[in-house]
Each structure stands twice: as structure tokens, then as C-alpha cells.
Amino acid sequence: MHCQVAGVQMSFVRPTPKDKNAKGYAGSASEAIISAALIQAGYTVLTPNGYMHRYDLVIEDANGCFWRIQCKTAWLARDQKTLRFQGCSLLYKGQKGRKESKRQHYQGKVDFFAVYSPDTKQVYFLPISDVSNTENSLRLVPTGNKQEKRIKYAADYVL
């Protein structure tokens, strides 16, 4: 966009955004979208300061209770019938050229998972009791064999 000021042409330049494929982008974007969705749903959203906490957000409900929230990004499975997300974090430690990973679960550290799917543009809200400490899935469509046991349907968790 260009403008004229006292005979001088000035131009406004839009800042160049960072690469969306950069490490941490998807998680940061999901957390912001989740935070906005929680606010729109009527919660007060708090963000922790400092480090050494296992939750991303805290919400206050209508009763004045506080709940710890872990935010995750879901991806569409190859079959396009389920969304997948991790119910744990992996910690990598390197010692003398070796890399070791250790799963860290969230039991006792968070109360809910809020999961954003860029594919469905939805936020899903799950109690920690419905999340395993491995890869989790939310079903988008019914199973072909009509199995219902242990199936978690994404529609049941939409925020």
C-alpha cells in the first residue's frame, strides 16, 4: 500500500511471517486456537508462567474451580477415518553420543486434554481418564464392522 505525505511517497511493508513448518509452530498455533475456543465457550483461561509444569493452560469454570489443560494437535490418519494425537510427551536425553527417549505421561498432572485438529477445524475436550499414555484416536465415522466397544467418537468430545 502506498501513500503520499507532503509530496513524499511512503510505502507500508507487511512483516514477513515465519515458516509454518518450523519446529513448534503447530503446537503454538493449536494452543492459541484452543485458548480462543475455551474463551468462546465461557471459560476464563489462564496461562502458566515459568517452567517445570506439565500443563499448557488452566481454566476456571462457572463454579470457581480450576482445571489443568494439556493442549495437543491431532493429525488425520491415512485412512481419513480417525484423528490421532499423543497422550504422552517424549523426553530425549543424550549422553556420550547416545540418544534415549522416555515417555512421560500426564496422569495426575493434568485434568483434561484439549486437542485441535487442523483437518476438521475443531477442538476436542477429553477428560484425562479417556486418554491413554500412547497414541490416541478419535473416530470420525462409524467402523465398518459396527464395533462400538472402546471406540471414542470425535463428535462426543467437540468443545
N, CA, C and O of each residue as an XYZ file, in Angstrom:
636
protein
N       0.853     -1.161      0.000
C       0.000      0.000      0.000
C       0.904      1.232      0.000
O       1.914      1.275      0.703
N       0.539      2.199     -0.773
C       1.355      3.406     -0.874
C       0.524      4.603     -0.457
O      -0.690      4.634     -0.663
N       1.188      5.588      0.131
C       0.526      6.830      0.474
C       1.428      8.005      0.197
O       2.653      7.885      0.166
N       0.798      9.141     -0.004
C       1.531     10.381     -0.250
C       1.441     11.252      0.999
O       0.349     11.492      1.515
N       2.579     11.721      1.480
C       2.603     12.657      2.605
C       3.460     13.839      2.183
O       4.667     13.694      1.994
N       2.851     14.995      2.036
C       3.548     16.240      1.651
C       4.483     16.014      0.469
O       5.637     16.442      0.487
N       3.971     15.334     -0.561
C       4.747     15.137     -1.770
C       5.750     13.988     -1.691
O       6.444     13.724     -2.673
N       5.846     13.305     -0.563
C       6.780     12.189     -0.413
C       5.993     10.892     -0.445
O       4.997     10.743      0.263
N       6.429      9.978     -1.246
C       5.746      8.684     -1.310
C       6.305      7.767     -0.228
O       7.515      7.559     -0.130
N       5.384      7.217      0.594
C       5.798      6.280      1.644
C       5.155      4.930      1.347
O       4.049      4.866      0.810
N       5.829      3.889      1.687
C       5.238      2.590      1.475
C       5.213      1.829      2.785
O       6.148      1.891      3.583
N       4.125      1.112      2.987
C       3.974      0.289      4.180
C       4.267     -1.145      3.789
O       3.715     -1.662      2.818
N       5.126     -1.772      4.540
C       5.538     -3.129      4.235
C       5.009     -4.049      5.318
O       5.160     -3.777      6.509
N       4.402     -5.113      4.906
C       3.914     -6.107      5.858
C       5.099     -6.963      6.301
O       5.897     -7.393      5.469
N       5.218     -7.212      7.603
C       6.310     -8.072      8.061
C       6.181     -9.469      7.461
O       5.074     -9.959      7.233
N       7.302    -10.092      7.214
C       7.321    -11.435      6.650
C       7.101    -12.457      7.770
O       7.868    -12.488      8.733
N       6.069    -13.290      7.657
C       5.842    -14.292      8.702
C       6.905    -15.388      8.657
O       7.570    -15.593      7.642
N       7.045    -16.081      9.777
C       7.985    -17.190      9.842
C       7.402    -18.398      9.115
O       6.206    -18.449      8.829
N       8.246    -19.346      8.829
C       7.865    -20.578      8.150
C       6.900    -21.388      9.015
O       7.204    -21.674     10.173
N       5.748    -21.758      8.470
C       4.754    -22.530      9.221
C       5.207    -23.957      9.491
O       4.595    -24.655     10.299
N       6.248    -24.391      8.843
C       6.763    -25.741      9.074
C       7.871    -25.757     10.131
O       8.460    -26.803     10.403
N       8.146    -24.607     10.719
C       9.203    -24.530     11.736
C       8.799    -25.335     12.966
O       7.616    -25.476     13.276
N       9.802    -25.856     13.657
C       9.566    -26.644     14.862
C       8.767    -25.827     15.870
O       9.108    -24.680     16.160
N       7.720    -26.412     16.394
C       6.910    -25.764     17.417
C       5.747    -24.955     16.892
O       4.880    -24.549     17.666
N       5.707    -24.707     15.574
C       4.638    -23.876     15.023
C       3.269    -24.502     15.259
O       2.367    -23.835     15.764
N       3.101    -25.778     14.900
C       1.788    -26.425     15.005
C       1.292    -26.414     16.446
O       0.121    -26.128     16.694
N       2.167    -26.720     17.397
C       1.764    -26.733     18.802
C       1.366    -25.358     19.295
O       0.371    -25.217     20.007
N       2.130    -24.344     18.926
C       1.815    -22.974     19.342
C       0.505    -22.499     18.724
O      -0.313    -21.869     19.393
N       0.311    -22.806     17.443
C      -0.928    -22.410     16.772
C      -2.117    -23.128     17.400
O      -3.155    -22.509     17.638
N      -1.981    -24.430     17.673
C      -3.069    -25.189     18.292
C      -3.412    -24.633     19.663
O      -4.587    -24.494     20.003
N      -2.399    -24.315     20.448
C      -2.642    -23.778     21.790
C      -3.415    -22.460     21.719
O      -4.324    -22.238     22.519
N      -3.072    -21.599     20.787
C      -3.776    -20.323     20.637
C      -5.229    -20.543     20.199
O      -6.134    -19.878     20.703
N      -5.453    -21.466     19.270
C      -6.808    -21.763     18.797
C      -7.634    -22.372     19.925
O      -8.801    -22.023     20.107
N      -7.023    -23.284     20.681
C      -7.706    -23.911     21.818
C      -8.065    -22.863     22.859
O      -9.182    -22.861     23.377
N      -7.139    -21.979     23.168
C      -7.379    -20.928     24.146
C      -8.573    -20.060     23.725
O      -9.445    -19.759     24.540
N      -8.603    -19.668     22.464
C      -9.711    -18.856     21.957
C     -11.033    -19.621     22.039
O     -12.059    -19.045     22.403
N     -11.015    -20.914     21.705
C     -12.235    -21.726     21.758
C     -12.740    -21.865     23.193
O     -13.948    -21.829     23.427
N     -11.842    -22.021     24.140
C     -12.240    -22.114     25.551
C     -12.854    -20.804     26.034
O     -13.843    -20.813     26.767
N     -12.271    -19.680     25.627
C     -12.830    -18.377     25.988
C     -14.225    -18.227     25.385
O     -15.149    -17.773     26.059
N     -14.376    -18.610     24.108
C     -15.683    -18.524     23.450
C     -16.712    -19.437     24.100
O     -17.911    -19.159     24.064
N     -16.237    -20.535     24.697
C     -17.148    -21.462     25.374
C     -17.547    -20.957     26.761
O     -18.437    -21.528     27.390
N     -16.899    -19.891     27.245
C     -17.288    -19.294     28.515
C     -16.336    -19.510     29.675
O     -16.663    -19.162     30.809
N     -15.172    -20.072     29.421
C     -14.201    -20.287     30.491
C     -13.252    -19.091     30.614
O     -13.005    -18.381     29.639
N     -12.735    -18.883     31.799
C     -11.608    -17.980     31.989
C     -10.366    -18.818     31.731
O     -10.220    -19.906     32.289
N      -9.479    -18.321     30.893
C      -8.275    -19.075     30.524
C      -7.055    -18.377     31.101
O      -6.859    -17.176     30.915
N      -6.246    -19.148     31.798
C      -5.012    -18.649     32.404
C      -3.833    -19.379     31.774
O      -3.928    -20.566     31.462
N      -2.727    -18.673     31.590
C      -1.527    -19.321     31.060
C      -0.452    -19.307     32.141
O      -0.220    -18.276     32.771
N       0.203    -20.440     32.360
C       1.225    -20.507     33.402
C       2.498    -19.778     32.979
O       2.831    -19.710     31.796
N       3.182    -19.248     33.947
C       4.490    -18.620     33.719
C       5.563    -19.512     34.317
O       5.281    -20.337     35.186
N       6.765    -19.349     33.863
C       7.864    -20.148     34.391
C       8.000    -21.452     33.627
O       7.584    -21.559     32.473
N       8.577    -22.423     34.274
C       8.811    -23.709     33.632
C       8.537    -24.818     34.630
O       8.185    -24.558     35.781
N       8.697    -26.046     34.188
C       8.510    -27.231     35.018
C       7.046    -27.482     35.369
O       6.746    -27.957     36.465
N       6.144    -27.172     34.462
C       4.751    -27.548     34.631
C       4.371    -28.440     33.457
O       4.898    -28.275     32.357
N       3.476    -29.369     33.676
C       3.106    -30.338     32.648
C       1.847    -29.914     31.897
O       1.414    -30.623     30.989
N       1.261    -28.800     32.245
C       0.040    -28.350     31.586
C       0.324    -27.080     30.796
O       1.275    -26.351     31.078
N      -0.525    -26.830     29.796
C      -0.345    -25.662     28.939
C      -1.221    -24.493     29.358
O      -0.820    -23.334     29.253
N      -2.423    -24.807     29.836
C      -3.391    -23.786     30.220
C      -4.088    -24.216     31.499
O      -4.058    -25.388     31.876
N      -4.711    -23.257     32.154
C      -5.600    -23.534     33.280
C      -6.896    -22.812     32.964
O      -6.885    -21.662     32.523
N      -8.018    -23.491     33.193
C      -9.298    -22.818     33.010
C     -10.009    -22.729     34.357
O      -9.834    -23.574     35.235
N     -10.812    -21.684     34.490
C     -11.686    -21.545     35.642
C     -13.110    -21.714     35.146
O     -13.521    -21.064     34.185
N     -13.869    -22.596     35.807
C     -15.248    -22.836     35.376
C     -16.219    -21.929     36.131
O     -15.799    -21.103     36.942
N     -17.508    -22.086     35.865
C     -18.544    -21.243     36.454
C     -18.626    -21.381     37.972
O     -19.137    -20.487     38.646
N     -18.128    -22.492     38.516
C     -18.159    -22.722     39.960
C     -16.897    -22.240     40.665
O     -16.755    -22.428     41.874
N     -15.985    -21.626     39.930
C     -14.747    -21.148     40.518
C     -13.694    -22.230     40.674
O     -12.699    -22.025     41.369
N     -13.896    -23.385     40.035
C     -12.915    -24.468     40.086
C     -11.889    -24.283     38.967
O     -12.216    -23.800     37.884
N     -10.655    -24.670     39.244
C      -9.573    -24.551     38.278
C      -9.197    -25.936     37.760
O      -9.140    -26.901     38.523
N      -8.942    -26.023     36.454
C      -8.640    -27.289     35.794
C      -7.412    -27.115     34.913
O      -7.314    -26.149     34.155
N      -6.471    -28.056     35.014
C      -5.235    -28.028     34.212
C      -5.495    -28.677     32.850
O      -6.068    -29.763     32.771
N      -5.075    -28.010     31.797
C      -5.336    -28.448     30.427
C      -4.022    -28.699     29.698
O      -3.114    -27.868     29.727
N      -3.933    -29.853     29.045
C      -2.807    -30.156     28.152
C      -3.312    -30.003     26.725
O      -4.308    -30.624     26.354
N      -2.643    -29.190     25.923
C      -3.044    -28.954     24.536
C      -2.241    -29.855     23.606
O      -1.038    -30.044     23.782
N      -2.931    -30.404     22.618
C      -2.287    -31.262     21.620
C      -2.844    -30.936     20.241
O      -3.938    -30.387     20.105
N      -2.069    -31.286     19.231
C      -2.508    -31.169     17.843
C      -2.791    -32.572     17.323
O      -1.971    -33.477     17.481
N      -3.943    -32.748     16.708
C      -4.298    -34.045     16.131
C      -3.969    -34.051     14.638
O      -3.957    -33.006     13.988
N      -3.707    -35.232     14.114
C      -3.500    -35.375     12.679
C      -4.469    -36.421     12.152
O      -4.879    -37.330     12.874
N      -4.819    -36.280     10.907
C      -5.734    -37.197     10.248
C      -4.967    -38.449      9.850
O      -3.934    -38.374      9.186
N      -5.488    -39.605     10.265
C      -4.844    -40.875      9.916
C      -4.936    -41.103      8.410
O      -5.752    -40.488      7.724
N      -4.092    -41.991      7.913
C      -4.080    -42.273      6.466
C      -5.440    -42.704      5.934
O      -5.816    -42.360      4.813
N      -6.179    -43.465      6.752
C      -7.497    -43.930      6.297
C      -8.541    -42.813      6.294
O      -9.652    -43.001      5.798
N      -8.187    -41.660      6.842
C      -9.043    -40.478      6.931
C     -10.337    -40.741      7.703
O     -11.332    -40.040      7.521
N     -10.310    -41.757      8.565
C     -11.481    -42.088      9.383
C     -11.261    -41.790     10.853
O     -12.205    -41.817     11.643
N     -10.022    -41.506     11.224
C      -9.706    -41.209     12.616
C      -8.726    -40.049     12.724
O      -7.938    -39.780     11.817
N      -8.802    -39.374     13.863
C      -7.809    -38.372     14.228
C      -6.891    -39.015     15.245
O      -7.345    -39.807     16.071
N      -5.617    -38.694     15.205
C      -4.639    -39.269     16.135
C      -3.962    -38.137     16.908
O      -3.758    -37.042     16.383
N      -3.622    -38.423     18.152
C      -2.827    -37.495     18.950
C      -2.082    -38.268     20.024
O      -2.483    -39.369     20.403
N      -1.003    -37.690     20.508
C      -0.183    -38.326     21.529
C      -0.711    -38.010     22.923
O      -1.034    -36.863     23.231
N      -0.794    -39.025     23.749
C      -1.227    -38.858     25.135
C      -0.058    -38.787     26.088
O      -0.238    -38.870     27.303
N       1.135    -38.634     25.553
C       2.337    -38.518     26.385
C       3.289    -37.572     25.672
O       3.066    -37.176     24.528
N       4.343    -37.225     26.370
C       5.401    -36.464     25.723
C       6.653    -37.322     25.765
O       6.809    -38.170     26.644
N       7.521    -37.101     24.829
C       8.782    -37.836     24.793
C       9.902    -36.906     25.211
O      10.074    -35.824     24.651
N      10.649    -37.336     26.189
C      11.816    -36.582     26.631
C      13.048    -37.260     26.071
O      13.228    -38.468     26.224
N      13.887    -36.488     25.427
C      15.109    -37.038     24.852
C      16.294    -36.611     25.695
O      16.457    -35.436     26.022
N      17.113    -37.584     26.039
C      18.341    -37.306     26.775
C      19.493    -37.859     25.957
O      19.431    -38.984     25.461
N      20.516    -37.086     25.822
C      21.696    -37.555     25.110
C      22.886    -37.640     26.046
O      23.158    -36.717     26.814
N      23.580    -38.746     25.975
C      24.751    -38.921     26.810
C      25.824    -39.632     25.994
O      25.623    -40.758     25.539
N      26.952    -38.978     25.813
C      28.067    -39.558     25.077
C      27.640    -40.086     23.706
O      27.959    -41.218     23.342
N      26.919    -39.258     22.954
C      26.527    -39.633     21.608
C      25.293    -40.519     21.510
O      24.805    -40.762     20.406
N      24.778    -41.008     22.631
C      23.566    -41.846     22.601
C      22.351    -40.987     22.883
O      22.397    -40.067     23.700
N      21.285    -41.293     22.209
C      20.032    -40.594     22.476
C      19.053    -41.593     23.052
O      18.837    -42.667     22.489
N      18.474    -41.237     24.161
C      17.456    -42.073     24.788
C      16.177    -41.267     24.890
O      16.208    -40.060     25.132
N      15.063    -41.933     24.706
C      13.789    -41.251     24.879
C      13.015    -41.931     26.000
O      13.113    -43.139     26.214
N      12.255    -41.127     26.694
C      11.451    -41.627     27.793
C      10.061    -41.021     27.675
O       9.909    -39.808     27.530
N       9.043    -41.885     27.738
C       7.669    -41.392     27.703
C       7.316    -40.797     29.053
O       7.584    -41.386     30.101
N       6.713    -39.624     29.009
C       6.211    -39.012     30.230
C       4.712    -38.863     30.088
O       4.231    -38.144     29.212
N       3.976    -39.542     30.949
C       2.520    -39.472     30.873
C       2.009    -38.272     31.663
O       2.772    -37.607     32.364
N       0.736    -38.010     31.546
C       0.136    -36.836     32.159
C      -0.799    -37.178     33.325
O      -1.366    -36.273     33.937
N      -0.968    -38.468     33.643
C      -1.838    -38.856     34.750
C      -1.404    -38.133     36.026
O      -0.227    -38.138     36.386
N      -2.372    -37.511     36.702
C      -2.086    -36.789     37.930
C      -1.477    -35.412     37.721
O      -1.293    -34.659     38.677
N      -1.165    -35.080     36.475
C      -0.527    -33.794     36.176
C      -1.459    -32.835     35.436
O      -1.287    -31.618     35.504
N      -2.448    -33.392     34.727
C      -3.460    -32.577     34.036
C      -4.832    -33.183     34.297
O      -4.952    -34.341     34.698
N      -5.855    -32.381     34.064
C      -7.226    -32.834     34.261
C      -7.936    -33.126     32.941
O      -8.787    -34.013     32.868
N      -7.583    -32.375     31.902
C      -8.209    -32.530     30.589
C      -7.176    -32.363     29.485
O      -6.148    -31.709     29.661
N      -7.474    -32.968     28.349
C      -6.748    -32.723     27.114
C      -7.659    -31.896     26.220
O      -8.845    -32.197     26.086
N      -7.113    -30.866     25.616
C      -7.814    -30.113     24.581
C      -7.011    -30.359     23.310
O      -5.823    -30.045     23.243
N      -7.670    -30.919     22.310
C      -6.984    -31.368     21.102
C      -7.565    -30.620     19.905
O      -8.774    -30.650     19.671
N      -6.705    -29.956     19.160
C      -7.152    -29.239     17.967
C      -6.757    -30.014     16.728
O      -5.629    -30.491     16.611
N      -7.701    -30.135     15.802
C      -7.421    -30.765     14.513
C      -7.476    -29.716     13.407
O      -8.544    -29.166     13.138
N      -6.350    -29.429     12.762
C      -6.385    -28.519     11.610
C      -7.230    -29.073     10.463
O      -7.737    -28.310      9.640
N      -7.383    -30.402     10.405
C      -8.160    -31.017      9.318
C      -9.658    -30.804      9.488
O     -10.360    -30.549      8.509
N     -10.154    -30.906     10.714
C     -11.596    -30.726     10.954
C     -11.926    -29.326     11.446
O     -13.093    -28.937     11.496
N     -10.888    -28.565     11.810
C     -11.054    -27.214     12.370
C     -11.886    -27.238     13.659
O     -12.638    -26.304     13.936
N     -11.744    -28.308     14.437
C     -12.488    -28.484     15.683
C     -11.539    -28.643     16.859
O     -10.399    -29.082     16.705
N     -12.033    -28.277     18.040
C     -11.330    -28.530     19.286
C     -12.109    -29.619     20.013
O     -13.328    -29.532     20.155
N     -11.404    -30.630     20.466
C     -11.992    -31.757     21.198
C     -11.507    -31.674     22.635
O     -10.333    -31.395     22.879
N     -12.396    -31.913     23.586
C     -12.115    -31.744     25.008
C     -12.348    -33.072     25.708
O     -13.485    -33.531     25.825
N     -11.260    -33.691     26.177
C     -11.334    -35.030     26.758
C     -10.836    -35.030     28.200
O      -9.816    -34.410     28.500
N     -11.544    -35.718     29.093
C     -11.003    -35.888     30.450
C      -9.782    -36.805     30.386
O      -9.692    -37.674     29.519
N      -8.861    -36.607     31.297
C      -7.631    -37.404     31.315
C      -7.946    -38.893     31.388
O      -7.176    -39.707     30.879
N      -9.045    -39.261     32.003
C      -9.405    -40.679     32.123
C      -9.702    -41.324     30.775
O      -9.683    -42.549     30.664
N      -9.978    -40.519     29.746
C     -10.257    -41.044     28.409
C      -9.031    -41.016     27.489
O      -9.140    -41.288     26.293
N      -7.873    -40.687     28.051
C      -6.654    -40.565     27.253
C      -5.620    -41.568     27.751
O      -5.304    -41.607     28.940
N      -5.098    -42.377     26.835
C      -4.032    -43.321     27.209
C      -2.685    -42.625     27.062
O      -2.595    -41.559     26.453
N      -1.652    -43.223     27.614
C      -0.342    -42.568     27.541
C       0.452    -43.000     26.311
O       1.683    -42.988     26.317
N      -0.260    -43.377     25.271
C       0.354    -43.693     23.981
C      -0.379    -42.876     22.920
O      -0.940    -41.823     23.223
N      -0.375    -43.350     21.697
C      -1.123    -42.679     20.647
C      -2.616    -42.940     20.843
O      -3.024    -44.079     21.071
N      -3.421    -41.898     20.755
C      -4.862    -41.981     20.934
C      -5.554    -41.705     19.616
O      -4.997    -41.055     18.731
N      -6.776    -42.207     19.493
C      -7.533    -41.921     18.275
C      -8.966    -41.553     18.603
O      -9.565    -42.059     19.551
N      -9.490    -40.661     17.794
C     -10.886    -40.258     17.841
C     -11.490    -40.596     16.489
O     -11.004    -40.149     15.449
N     -12.526    -41.368     16.512
C     -13.152    -41.871     15.286
C     -14.061    -40.805     14.683
O     -14.874    -40.205     15.387
N     -13.922    -40.572     13.385
C     -14.750    -39.594     12.680
C     -15.995    -40.219     12.071
O     -17.025    -39.559     11.931
N     -15.898    -41.496     11.710
C     -17.025    -42.213     11.092
C     -17.177    -43.570     11.776
O     -16.220    -44.072     12.366
N     -18.369    -44.170     11.703
C     -18.551    -45.493     12.320
C     -17.621    -46.540     11.703
O     -17.193    -46.415     10.556
N     -17.323    -47.562     12.485
C     -16.472    -48.645     11.989
C     -17.228    -49.459     10.949
O     -18.457    -49.508     10.965
N     -16.498    -50.091     10.056
C     -17.121    -50.911      9.023
C     -17.803    -52.153      9.579
O     -18.786    -52.629      9.013
N     -17.276    -52.688     10.705
C     -17.852    -53.917     11.272
C     -18.828    -53.631     12.414
O     -19.228    -54.545     13.134
N     -19.208    -52.371     12.577
C     -20.183    -51.933     13.585
C     -19.689    -52.104     15.026
O     -20.493    -52.081     15.958
N     -18.384    -52.275     15.216
C     -17.829    -52.389     16.567
C     -18.014    -51.064     17.296
O     -17.778    -50.000     16.724
N     -18.434    -51.126     18.551
C     -18.645    -49.933     19.345
C     -17.803    -49.927     20.620
O     -17.546    -48.865     21.185
N     -17.374    -51.101     21.074
C     -16.637    -51.206     22.322
C     -15.287    -50.497     22.202
O     -14.541    -50.717     21.248
N     -14.988    -49.655     23.171
C     -13.737    -48.902     23.260
C     -13.503    -47.929     22.101
O     -12.373    -47.495     21.879
N     -14.542    -47.590     21.374
C     -14.430    -46.608     20.293
C     -14.761    -45.235     20.875
O     -15.781    -45.057     21.540
N     -13.891    -44.280     20.615
C     -14.141    -42.903     21.043
C     -14.466    -42.094     19.783
O     -13.620    -41.922     18.905
N     -15.689    -41.609     19.712
C     -16.105    -40.815     18.563
C     -15.767    -39.350     18.790
O     -16.066    -38.789     19.844
N     -15.147    -38.741     17.799
C     -14.744    -37.346     17.891
C     -15.935    -36.451     18.221
O     -15.803    -35.514     19.008
N     -17.086    -36.729     17.633
C     -18.274    -35.896     17.847
C     -18.680    -35.828     19.315
O     -19.277    -34.839     19.739
N     -18.371    -36.854     20.094
C     -18.723    -36.868     21.518
C     -17.853    -35.928     22.344
O     -18.185    -35.631     23.492
N     -16.745    -35.456     21.776
C     -15.802    -34.634     22.530
C     -15.659    -33.210     22.005
O     -14.815    -32.458     22.492
N     -16.471    -32.826     21.020
C     -16.359    -31.476     20.464
C     -16.629    -30.454     21.574
O     -17.605    -30.564     22.316
N     -15.749    -29.468     21.669
C     -15.895    -28.432     22.700
C     -17.105    -27.583     22.394
O     -17.410    -26.651     23.138
